[in-house]
């Protein structure tokens, strides 16, 4: 995976699962979404692309968690820019 800042990073399904849990998704939804995406992560995929795929899957499975996920990611981007 490629971070938005263009540095390489290794995809970790545990990190993805944790972010989906933090959005308020059920454990069943977490496993379904993360499992599906883990199979489709490819070399060179950006974090933005992965984030968009997570949102798309969550919107179908749990719209409220999708909204929370989107707002969390926006607020974490703002707070990281303040540093």
Beta strands, then each sheet from edge to edge (+ up, - down):
end
